[in-house]
Amino acid sequence: MAQTIKNPFSEAKSLHTLSSLPYLILEMPNNDDHFSASHNQLKLEHRDLLEHLKDKSPDYYYEKVLIPSGRTLKNFIQ
């Protein structure tokens, strides 16, 4: 069954609602506005990294892509 994707731009029915357009763009799934190739070991840009990872295992991602920071989930939550 195909998933229906809502078009967020259909909500802009007047000039007044256009002020929310930047927010609608930034809240889109898989937005790469803060992505930096320096944040992965392979130094790949967003699209290239996703393409590279499409046939890789989760172990590959954890071992070859993520950059160890020494932080834990507890650090993140606090």
ZISUL-V359491 format. One record per helix or strand of 3 or more residues. SS is the DSSP state (~ for helix, > for strand). FROM is the first residue (numbers start at 1). LEN is the number of residues. If there is no record, write none. Layout:
ss-><SS/SS>
from-><FROM/FROM>
len-><LEN/LEN>
This chain:
ss-><~/~/~/~/~/~>
from-><8/16/37/46/58/73>
len-><4/11/3/8/8/5>
